[in-house]
């Protein structure tokens, strides 16, 4: 399957990058490489994760407190959000709707 990162998810990744980069130089790059690798894995793993909101699948990052929200459209995995799970649950729900 192909994997496509949608614009809002790219913004999420950029915000995560800057959050970690401000804490320690180089940590932002580690964050991005880790999350991008986990997103790439969706080409082989799509559809095996827990379903939320009857629409999204959610994959939790193994190294950071982030979750990847995606859906499958034909033969493409569409990554719609990459969200810090420490955020307010109401904010997360609103972001996904």
Number of C-alpha atoms within 10 A of each C-alpha: 13 13 19 16 19 13 12 14 20 15 14 15 23 15 16 21 19 17 14 17 16 11 10 10 11 12 16 21 15 15 21 17 13 16 23 13 11 18 24 16 12 22 16 12 14 20 17 11 15 10 15 12 9 6 12 21 20 21 22 19 16 11 11 13 11 20 18 22 23 29 17 17 8 8 10 15 23 21 24 20 25 27 21 19 14 9 10 10 10 9 10 15 10 9 11 15 7
